[in-house]
Amino acid sequence: MDFPAAVQPHARALAANPALYVDGEWIEGAGEAQPVIDPACGAELGRVSAASLAQVERAILAARRTFDSGVWSRQAPAARAAVLRRLHALMSEHGEALIELFIVEGGCPRSLARSLNMAQPLEHLTWIAGRAEAGPVGGWLQPLATDPWAGTKGFIEREPYGVVSAFTPYNVPYIAYVWKVAMALAAGCSICLLPSPRAQLSALAFVRLIERAGVPAGVVNLLFGGPPVGRMLADHDEVDMVTFTGSNSVGAEVMRLAARTAKRVLLELGGKSPNVLLPGTDFSVAALPSLRRLFRNAGQGCAVTSRILVAREDYARFVKIARETLPQIRVGDPWQEDSWVGPLISSEHRQRVEHAVADAVAHGARIEAGGGRPEGLPAGYYMNPVLLGGVDNTSAIAQTELFGPVGVLIPYGSLDEAAFIANQSRYGLNANIWGEEAEAVAFARRIRSGNVSINGGGAQRADVSFGGYRQSGTGGEGGERGFEEFLQFKHIVVPA
């Protein structure tokens, strides 16, 4: 890899000589080589070879064999927890290297890479290791004195689900690896990991640390590739479960393929989340956090609150504050600590986002604040944050997840109308409500969303799962519910 000078030797070493990890061996992919692009400058860093379908088959069968043999699935909970704690120690030790790899291939600003994409995954991994040690909840059932069960006794066992195919995104790779791979390991599953083609180096480094942590050969397998590899991982007879984070269109295809063999499917998909400022909200407190949350990581997040709803009488005042505030949100080199908005992931993606904005303006939207491309950054896939007004909530710009630094500002006349607009979406992943706490909580209960924060909320708790309503996905990731996703339920009944 031809890394930029900012990448330190320890990071270069973790990503040197990219290879697949199949059945405990590092092997060169036999498929087509894929470029690794630095979105901050547009330069090709090198190429990573995809897996052939024969190599995918080998990885799946290795996962199947190791699961059925019990080398990991029947390990004592304390033994699995010890390995996960070693992984935590290794991730902590190599944290800066992991962050640098994410910056160079994902364009994530350093400050956000350090917090959301390293500190949070480490915190969640600590909880997961503890949950692995506690083991799944099961045991003898309390006897019942009523027919028809009076003559029986029984107990519940929770067992690892089996072989898991894990598909991870480019925008938050480390939390995805922890929620999918580490959680599956905590439950006793074997895994085939397919990272986004835009986040291959971070996956490579993570799996190298998994190997060092002592996960047995064949339990975790790393594959690179595009749709043919993904289709095989979703469809294969020896895969028991699929966990996928990404777009709705690909998620629907994953579900279709998995349905042939009735696999369990865990999907974390899109969002077009509302940020509702209730009447009387102090904009001096709420405006900057609202805009910073919307535009962080260049808007490349499924939980981004990209529809801002304000009372009609407050609309002009919010626009004025937004025009004053947006210049404070720095667009720039992701290696700089004060950059908040880095580049979009690719030239093609920036073009799609810019086209969506231009199309909205052509159909009557107006740019209320921001817009265009930043000056002084000739290379890379940068785009200034932009806030659009004059749009109806049913318009494409208000209903389509863009994964870019684009927000829409929508006025409402009453709380009933605000709730209707907030819920008028095929998604239901996230929401934020600003206002007096009791009133905001009452309004939050009217929102059909898996996650709602009040007045900015806080970090995602490690013991609570993340998931959404409607087309935002199925099931939950992380937390107690996320652990349960990777377990089977067995009821054993014997005569009393």
Secondary structure, 3 states (H helix, E strand, C coil): CCCCCCCCHHHHHHCCCCCEEECCEEECCCCCEEEEEECCCCEEEEEEECCCHHHHHHHHHHHHHHHHHCCCCCCCHHHHHHHHHHHHHHHHHCHHHHHHHHHHHHCCCHHHHHHHHHHHHHHHHHHHHHHHHHCCCCEECCCCCCCCCCCEEEEEEEEECCEEEEEECCCCHHHHHHHHHHHHHHHCCEEEEEECCCCHHHHHHHHHHHHHHCCCCCCEEECCCCHHHHHHHHHCCCCCEEEEECCHHHHHHHHHHHHCCCCEEEEECCCCCEEEECCCCCHHHHHHHHHHHHHHHHHCCCCCCCEEEEEHHHHHHHHHHHHHHHHHCCECCCCCCCCCECCCCCHHHHHHHHHHHHHHHHCCCEEEEECCCCCCCCCCCCCCCEEEECCCCCCHHHHCCCCCCEEEEEEECCHHHHHHHHHCCCEECCEEEECCHHHHHHHHCCCCCCCEEECCCCCCCCCCCECCEECCEECCECHHHHHHHCEEEEEEEEEC
